[in-house]
Amino acid sequence: MAPLADRQLQDSMSGSALGGLTDKRVQVPPGSSLFPAFDAYRSAINTPEAIAWFLKQGIVMSSVVIKPDSVTGNVTRDGVTRLETFTAGDGSGWWRISPRINAAAAALDVAGNGLPYLSDDSDILSRNTVLSWYGVKPPAHEGDLGRVRNELAASNWLALPGDTKARINQRILTARTVVDRIDERKNLSNQLSALLGNKPDNEALVLTGVQAQIGSTSSLAKAAATTASVSDVLKTHDLPLPKTVGELRNTIRWLNASLPPAPPLGNFAQLISTPWVPGALSEPDKQFLAGLSRVDPSHRNPSRDLLSGGFVDSTSPDELRSKAEHYLKLALYRSQPQARWEHIATGRQFRGQSAAGPSTLEVMRWAMAAIMLQIDPDAPGKPGVIAGYDIYQAANNGRSMAAVREDIEAHLKQKLGPDAKAAPLVAHLFLASAAPEFLIADSVSTLRMGTTEWADLRLGVAFAERQGGPGCSRAMSYQEVMALTRLDPRSPEEAAVLDNHGIAPLLDWGLMQGLYTKPADGAYTPQQYQQAASAFDAQRDQLLQALNAFKTPLPTRRSLAIEQLQKEFPDLDVKQLEAMRVYIADPNERRNMKLSEPRTRSLIETYMTGDLTTNRWMLLAPGEQPPQPAKPKSPYAADKGLSKQQQAAVDQNVKALNARIDKLANVQNLVSVEVDTYLDNLKQGLGTVTRRMIANLPLADRQALEFGNVELFALREQTDGVPTVELTPGQVEERRGRKGTVIRSEYNGVIRYFEVFPDKMLMVKRDDLPAKLTLGGTFESQPKTYGNWATTHTQVQNGASEPFDFKAYSSDSQPTPGTTSPGIIIDKLGDTLVAPTSAQNGTANSMPNSFGSARTDAIIDRIMQGNFVHHRDSVLTAARGELQLEQSREVLRRNDAILLSMIPFVGAIMDLVKGNWVEGTRGLLIDTVGALVGGAASAVGSLVKTTKVVAPFGAKAFRVLEKGVLVVSGFLNPLDGSADLLAAGAKGIFAVPKLLSKVPKPTLMTTLGAVEEKLRTYLGVSGGVKQLATTQRGSEQATASDGLYHGVNIKATQIDGLWYATDPKTGLPVGTPLDGFFSA
């Protein structure tokens, strides 16, 4: 069948299809060798996910063209239709959809010219695509048509040459393998997700006998099998069989985990990377670029010219900031700058990946390197530093990332001079390598530096940058980045690799929290790392305790009664208990009771009211009726009562119930005790979130609260017309605004005010309040007559119109700026917290540890004890069930609102809103997979080099510490070469084999290096064919020589008397000539 179809296709190509140079469409027979690749592509581009993506972008399907690294199509916006291009790195989400399509397209589009969209019932394909697939070069011009006809006539598609057939088969197999693995993961994820529900993490899981779908290329597809055991299928994806629901959730997260390919321009700093790598510029090259304007006779600056005038002047800063990559390419892709920078690169004897000269991409890298070096000759500099501006300085703690970026751009404007308008673009260039978390497009605008959320974002971004390559994170959404931090390692070795990546974010977090000051040489100590890890773990634990406090329901008299009764009736569930009744056992008592008093009552309610006493009740099972005496034979016969047998049964029933009643606690007393415990836990929880808000304030505000004089105030409404002599504490409390507290600090002559709303997770700085607040309101004398007595004059306390939104203090509403409330009385909460003696000696540079300080404790204690959000009497009343059901539920609803507001991640909030409590709480945890060493090589290097023995870490923030001494030692003991591996974290993949060669084999670091490569391959499987192709190292490596370049062991090749470093991946000479290379 297949040969006949191939012949049919060949014959169709020889006819009208070659009637002219213009490409024609030809029909693809189902039985042809080409058809499997054609069908795979047709299926891939018509999946529901793919169609949904095209529709979301507004692309006209008939105009779609799939290319190896992009997709183009006509898009209509605001009535204007234009051709747009989408790539895996532009934030459109194409990287999520494209792997399956690209894998199938690669098997079909041999020349890489692009494929159109094919409907699911289409059977036509481009003539030139078919020719290329069968190894025939398409016609380039009219005169070339004869060549193609001759080749077709001489060839026989019925019997293709062996090498051609092998190439075709390999092409199809490669595509099928990629598609099969993608589909297997997707199917497994869907199948296993159906087993989750809302089951707790610790519930045991048995998957024995469960089958999963497999692809035809799977190693498990023996005898044309289409399914295999879940255990075996997971094993082929390097995933262990989950034994609990928690492990299953982690397995599903891994099945869904993937990374986009790194963008071609990476982090814009490949040519000037620190430390130096093969292909990067030498120090003389950097100095040349940094001083280009000085050596140019016309004093023109070719790098600055790129960003001067034109679109920079006519585009708003916000537009430049949000579409920085677009405008950078717009500037760099112009023909004149391209030619100029190609001339500069060639003049420096630069060798790129092609012998034909620098590529467009390489030329762009030269231009970007020059821009950065002319602003900062030491670029890219230390991680977190941009041209001398320290991003992670303690002063930035509590500031929004948006505000910090404004500072960075303001700093760069001073460096740019007349080109200051280009600051948003230049900031983008620097941030890509110095602090890539700033470039996550949809991250929360209010995210504050130094918070646990910020640390988690850094972990996720750094994870992506290390595993996916520099610049990888820029294509990801905030949710996708945060999903990486929720991956639990699959093995102790993987835990060691991943958890170690969090060292830099943790050290910076500790600095910003005020745990220690930044060392002058930038070298942190193991003790500081331990201090940060311990503090982080403590904060996490307190936040979890707060979470539990907010989720714990208010103990009610009914719930406590049921709990106590279940102890005495262990065989009954709640529904059965609710059906149990008690009956007055004594007939005389029944006879003398008021008609309004029921003789038969619910067991639970009787216990709740305190009426369940001994020798009074008998117990009735569900449906059981009280015993009745025999009916008299005539209306005049006397009531003889119960029979002896009946009475004996009643007495036995009462006696048995008495035994249970004697063991029951007094539920009335229990209510008070449990409510007090509940309120104490709630105070601690609200205290924790308040502590967190204070710790997240900017440094100047934290210093003012820590070292200044601090006063706290509560607001209440006046009680109209009630004399002070008649004013009761209850009336005062009814008017108290318990949801908010005012804090005033005076420090170094500056007065600051803050409004704190603990249950709203809100702290507002007020710059519009007077230096002194009027306390206690005013007193007014008013006449009042008591009975027949003469009129007397009494004092009435009145409030005033104050610049506070009292509605926010007394309800769930948010405070409205500029609001004034009438009749407000301001009361001071306790004495002034006097400034400590140390404040008088100057503390301008002090970094307070606000989360753990005694001063913060004192502030929170005043709020929680003096102005707690819930008044005990009202909560106690609700617990006793004396309020309407809706009012009781209000207390619980408010706690749920607090709970949702404190969860730091949007994903976790959505999980909780959807009722997925297990997954929602997991979003709060930050002690999951860490970030990478990458951008923190200097800090890590100093850490490991000063550690002579295994440090006695005890924190839980990094699970590597729980995996045994061997793994910890492998990272902290520099004697086995592991320190060098860590310090070289930013060098990239090439550094791993070089460094590992220094370590005796087998070693722990050899294992961990292999684990990291395996992890990178796993996460990159969605990248398609590239991940399956083996890296070919050319014979050029044989001509390379080992040597030393500025202390770095490398391989180099000599060309025309000049030494060039060889690319470890290709073996080709790259970069500019090496200055000072010594051959071994």
Helices and strands as residue ranges (DSSP letters): H 2-14, G 16-18, E 25-27, H 35-44, H 48-57, G 61-63, E 65-67, E 70-77, E 80-86, H 94-108, E 115-116, E 124-126, H 127-133, G 142-144, H 145-154, H 162-193, E 211-213, G 222-224, E 227-229, H 230-236, H 245-256, G 270-272, H 283-290, H 292-295, H 302-306, H 311-314, H 317-322, H 324-332, H 335-347, H 360-375, E 385-386, E 389-390, G 394-396, H 401-416, G 417-422, H 423-434, G 436-439, H 452-468, G 472-475, H 478-484, H 492-500, H 503-513, H 526-551, H 557-568, H 574-579, E 581-584, H 587-592, E 600-602, H 603-608, E 617-620, H 644-663, H 667-695, H 699-707, E 709-717, H 729-734, E 741-747, E 750-757, G 758-760, E 762-766, E 778-784, E 792-798, E 800-802, H 806-810, E 821-828, G 837-841, G 850-852, H 854-866, H 872-880, H 885-902, H 906-913, H 917-922, G 934-936, H 937-945, G 959-962, H 965-972, G 974-976, H 978-983, G 985-987, H 991-996, H 1004-1019, G 1021-1023, H 1025-1028, G 1035-1039, E 1041-1045, E 1048-1055, E 1058-1062, E 1069-1070, E 1077-1079
